[in-house]
Amino acid sequence: MEYSSNYKKRQPPRRRAKRKKDPKKPILIAAAVLAVIALLVCGGLLIKQKKAESAASGGFEKVSESVSETIPSTEAPTETPTEMIGDVSITPCQMTVYSTTTTLNVRSIPSTDGDKLGMVGQDLPLSVTGKCANGWYRISYNGGVGYVSGQYVTETPSGSAGSTAPQAQKNDAPYLFKVNRTQNIVIAYSKDANGEYTVPAKAMVCSVGRDGKTPTGTFQTPGTKYAWRLLSGNVYGQYATRINGPYLFHSVPYFTKDKGDLEYEEYNKLGSPASLGCIRLSVEDAKWVYENCPAGTTVVIYDSNEKEPLSKPTPIKIDVNDNRRGWDPTDPDANNPWKQ
């Protein structure tokens, strides 16, 4: 086939030429990465060196504010925190002290100018919550706080032997007393032909402490006795004989030192646990112990379900509607209306 001379043959489309890669670029990137790594390593070594220098000099250098905020303080307070009442500072503490006087006043502030909140009896344990700078103590009292003078308290109760280990019974003591907490009975033993305390002489119904508050063990009485004795709760007991520390034999409590002001509802609990730790007796029995328990008498307190050599006396119950209810029916006082 023939073409005219003026016809142009169609040319194929041009292809885009490929861009040639720069052979130096990967080398530059790698060099930059290595430079960054080198800077980080050098920076870390510098920080470690500074920390080591600071530790060697006994100091502490903060790396940054954010780091320092996460470090807890382990420093102990340099001073014991104190409280103030008026112009008297009080240092909080926890301890137990005992009254050295038969009637210790409890005040509203650590001063004799404070209101009288009540009284506590001798050798009763007092829970201290703070020591006052003027020598007084802050104590827990009736669900709140009170203050007692340090002049009339001690950390060791009188009559406390410091141990419940058995000791030898005093030879001239007329009786040895055994108290069975389980059965709420007291039995006095006299001497046999060999001089041993094996002869059961008298049984008495009693009330020991609730929830095991009367301690078990063998004790020697110190010989301390009271015709009337202030007890916990600002009540009074007749014919109290100390067994050991704050624990005594005594009558059922009275609201006041008046023989006609008996807590008759407490009296009706004789024969079952009812006290705060002391051993309650009828007035007749408390008086008998008072008269027959000299210093050095052994008192053994224990638990047992075994049958005792003497039967437990049946306790008297007072009719709470009887107008004589304020008197203990066993009280030998001539004015006792139960005796008339």
C-alpha positions in Angstrom: 0.0 0.0 0.0 1.2 3.4 -0.9 1.0 6.5 1.3 1.1 10.1 0.3 4.2 12.0 1.1 2.5 14.2 3.6 1.2 11.4 6.0 2.9 11.2 9.4 3.3 7.8 10.9 1.8 7.6 14.5 4.4 7.4 17.1 4.1 5.1 20.3 3.5 6.9 23.6 6.5 7.9 25.6 7.3 6.1 28.8 8.2 8.1 32.0 11.8 7.6 32.8 12.4 5.9 36.2 14.0 8.2 38.8 17.3 6.9 39.9 17.8 6.2 43.7 20.3 8.2 45.5 22.8 5.7 46.9 23.9 8.1 49.7 20.4 8.5 51.4 20.3 5.2 53.4 23.8 5.9 54.7 22.7 9.4 55.9 19.6 7.9 57.7 21.7 5.2 59.4 24.2 7.8 60.5 21.4 10.0 62.0 20.0 7.0 64.0 23.4 6.1 65.3 23.9 9.7 66.4 20.7 9.8 68.3 21.5 6.4 70.0 24.9 7.8 70.9 23.4 10.9 72.5 20.9 8.8 74.5 23.7 6.5 75.8 25.9 9.4 76.7 23.1 11.2 78.5 22.3 8.1 80.5 25.9 7.7 81.5 26.0 11.3 82.5 22.9 11.0 84.7 24.3 7.9 86.4 27.6 9.6 87.0 25.9 12.6 88.6 23.8 10.3 90.9 26.9 8.4 91.9 28.7 11.7 92.7 25.7 13.0 94.7 25.4 9.7 96.7 29.1 9.8 97.5 28.7 13.3 98.9 25.7 12.2 101.0 23.2 14.3 99.0 20.4 13.6 96.6 20.1 15.3 93.3 16.7 15.4 91.6 16.7 14.2 88.0 13.5 16.0 87.3 10.5 17.5 89.2 8.2 14.7 87.9 10.5 12.0 89.3 10.9 13.7 92.6 7.2 13.9 93.2 6.9 10.1 93.0 9.4 9.5 95.8 7.6 9.1 99.2 9.0 10.7 102.3 10.3 8.2 104.8 11.4 10.7 107.4 9.9 10.1 110.9 8.4 13.1 112.8 11.1 14.8 114.9 8.7 15.5 117.8 5.9 13.6 119.5 2.6 15.3 118.7 1.0 17.0 121.7 -2.4 18.4 122.5 -3.5 21.3 124.6 -6.1 21.9 127.2 -5.9 25.4 128.5 -2.3 26.1 128.9 -1.4 22.5 129.8 0.2 20.3 127.0 -0.8 16.6 126.8 1.3 13.9 125.2 -0.8 11.1 123.9 0.1 7.6 125.3 -1.5 4.3 126.2 -0.8 2.7 129.6 -2.5 1.5 132.8 -2.2 3.1 136.2 -3.8 2.3 139.6 -5.2 4.6 142.3 -3.2 4.6 145.5 -6.0 6.2 147.6 -9.3 4.8 148.6 -11.2 7.6 146.9 -9.5 9.3 143.9 -11.3 12.3 142.4 -11.7 12.4 138.6 -11.8 16.0 137.3 -13.0 17.6 134.0 -9.6 19.3 133.5 -6.1 18.5 134.8 -6.4 20.6 137.8 -8.2 20.6 141.2 -10.1 23.6 139.8 -11.9 21.2 137.4 -15.4 19.9 138.0 -15.6 16.6 139.9 -16.8 14.0 137.5 -16.7 11.2 140.1 -14.4 9.0 142.1 -12.4 5.7 141.6 -11.4 3.3 144.3 -8.0 2.1 145.3 -6.1 -0.2 143.0 -8.7 0.0 140.2 -7.1 -0.1 136.8 -7.3 3.2 134.9 -6.8 3.4 131.2 -4.5 6.3 130.5 -4.7 8.1 127.1 -2.4 11.0 127.8 0.3 12.4 130.1 -0.1 16.1 131.1 2.8 18.4 131.5 1.7 19.3 135.0 1.9 15.7 136.3 -1.8 14.8 135.7 -3.1 11.9 133.6 -5.9 11.9 131.1 -8.0 8.7 131.4 -10.9 7.0 129.8 -13.9 7.6 132.1 -17.6 6.7 131.8 -17.4 6.7 128.0 -15.5 10.0 127.8 -12.4 11.4 129.4 -11.4 12.6 132.8 -8.2 13.7 134.6 -6.5 12.4 137.7 -3.5 13.6 139.6 -0.3 11.7 139.1 0.4 12.1 142.8 -2.2 9.5 143.6 -1.6 6.8 141.0 1.0 4.1 140.4 1.8 1.7 137.6 1.7 -1.3 140.0 -1.3 -2.0 142.2 -0.7 -2.5 145.9 -1.0 -6.1 147.0 0.1 -7.4 143.6 2.6 -10.2 143.9 3.5 -9.9 140.2 2.8 -13.6 139.8 0.1 -16.1 140.3 2.5 -19.0 141.1 1.4 -21.0 144.2 3.1 -20.0 147.4 3.2 -21.5 150.9 0.1 -20.9 153.0 0.8 -18.9 156.1 0.9 -21.4 159.0 -1.3 -19.4 161.4 -4.0 -18.5 158.8 -7.2 -20.3 160.0 -8.4 -21.1 156.5 -7.5 -21.6 152.9 -10.2 -20.3 150.4 -11.1 -22.0 147.1 -13.2 -20.2 144.5 -14.8 -22.3 141.8 -15.6 -19.8 138.9 -17.7 -22.4 137.0 -20.0 -23.1 139.9 -19.9 -19.7 141.7 -19.1 -21.2 145.0 -16.5 -20.3 147.7 -15.3 -23.0 150.1 -13.1 -22.3 153.2 -10.9 -25.2 154.2 -9.5 -25.6 157.8 -6.6 -27.7 158.9 -6.6 -31.4 159.4 -4.6 -33.4 162.0 -1.4 -32.9 159.9 -1.8 -29.2 159.7 -2.9 -29.3 156.0 -5.9 -27.3 154.7 -8.1 -30.2 153.6 -11.2 -30.0 155.8 -14.1 -28.2 154.1 -15.5 -25.9 156.8 -17.9 -23.4 155.1 -19.5 -23.0 151.7 -20.7 -19.7 150.3 -22.6 -18.8 147.2 -20.9 -16.0 145.2 -20.9 -14.1 141.9 -17.6 -14.1 140.0 -16.7 -11.8 137.1 -18.6 -11.8 133.9 -16.8 -13.1 130.8 -14.0 -14.6 132.8 -12.9 -11.3 134.3 -12.0 -12.9 137.6 -8.4 -14.3 137.2 -7.6 -17.9 138.0 -4.5 -18.7 140.0 -3.2 -19.0 143.6 -2.8 -15.8 145.6 -1.7 -14.7 149.1 -3.8 -12.0 150.5 -2.0 -8.8 151.5 -4.2 -8.2 154.6 -5.9 -5.0 153.2 -9.5 -4.7 154.3 -12.2 -2.1 154.2 -15.5 -1.8 156.1 -16.8 0.1 153.1 -15.0 0.2 149.8 -15.5 2.4 146.8 -16.0 0.2 143.7 -16.1 0.7 139.9 -19.1 2.7 138.9 -19.1 4.9 142.0 -20.8 2.2 144.1 -19.8 0.8 147.4 -19.2 -2.7 148.9 -19.3 -3.7 152.6 -16.6 -5.8 154.2 -14.1 -5.8 151.4 -11.0 -8.1 151.6 -8.2 -7.7 149.0 -7.2 -11.0 147.3 -4.7 -9.6 144.8 -4.3 -6.3 142.9 -7.7 -4.8 142.2 -9.6 -8.1 143.0 -11.5 -8.4 146.3 -14.1 -10.3 148.2 -16.9 -7.9 149.1 -20.7 -7.7 149.4 -23.1 -7.0 146.6 -22.7 -3.2 145.8 -24.7 -0.4 147.3 -25.5 2.9 145.6 -24.2 4.8 148.6 -22.5 4.0 151.9 -25.9 3.3 153.4 -26.9 -0.2 154.5 -30.4 0.5 153.2 -29.3 1.4 149.7 -28.5 -2.0 148.3 -28.5 -2.7 144.5 -31.2 -5.4 145.1 -31.4 -6.4 141.4 -27.7 -7.2 141.5 -28.2 -9.1 144.8 -30.6 -11.4 143.0 -27.8 -12.4 140.6 -25.9 -14.1 143.4 -24.9 -17.6 142.2 -24.1 -16.5 138.7 -21.4 -14.4 137.1 -22.2 -10.7 137.6 -19.2 -8.6 138.7 -16.4 -6.8 137.0 -13.9 -9.2 138.4 -14.3 -9.2 142.2 -16.0 -11.9 144.1 -19.4 -10.8 145.5 -20.9 -12.4 148.6 -23.9 -11.8 150.8 -23.1 -9.4 153.7 -23.1 -12.2 156.2 -20.5 -14.1 154.1 -18.4 -11.1 153.2 -18.2 -10.2 156.9 -17.1 -13.8 157.8 -14.3 -13.7 155.2 -13.4 -10.2 156.4 -12.9 -11.6 160.0 -11.2 -14.8 159.0 -8.8 -13.9 156.3 -5.6 -12.4 157.7 -2.6 -11.4 155.6 -0.9 -14.4 154.0 -4.1 -16.4 153.5 -4.1 -18.5 150.4 -6.9 -18.0 147.9 -7.1 -20.5 144.9 -9.4 -19.5 142.0 -10.1 -22.2 139.4 -12.6 -23.7 137.0 -14.2 -27.1 137.5 -17.5 -29.0 136.9 -16.6 -31.7 139.4 -18.8 -32.1 142.5 -17.5 -30.0 145.4 -17.2 -31.4 148.9 -19.9 -29.1 150.2 -23.1 -28.2 148.4 -23.6 -24.7 147.0 -26.0 -22.7 149.2 -29.2 -21.6 147.6 -29.1 -17.8 147.3 -31.8 -15.6 148.8 -34.0 -13.7 146.3 -35.3 -10.3 147.2 -38.9 -9.3 146.2 -38.2 -6.1 144.3 -41.7 -4.8 145.4 -40.9 -5.3 149.1 -40.1 -2.0 150.9 -37.3 -3.8 152.7 -35.5 -4.5 149.4 -32.7 -1.9 150.1 -31.3 -4.1 152.8 -29.3 -7.3 152.5 -31.5 -9.9 154.3 -28.3 -11.5 155.8 -26.9 -8.3 157.2 -26.4 -8.7 161.0 -27.0 -5.0 161.7 -29.6 -4.5 164.4 -31.5 -2.0 162.2 -32.0 -4.6 159.4 -35.8 -4.6 158.8 -35.6 -8.2 157.6 -34.5 -9.2 161.2 -37.4 -7.4 162.9 
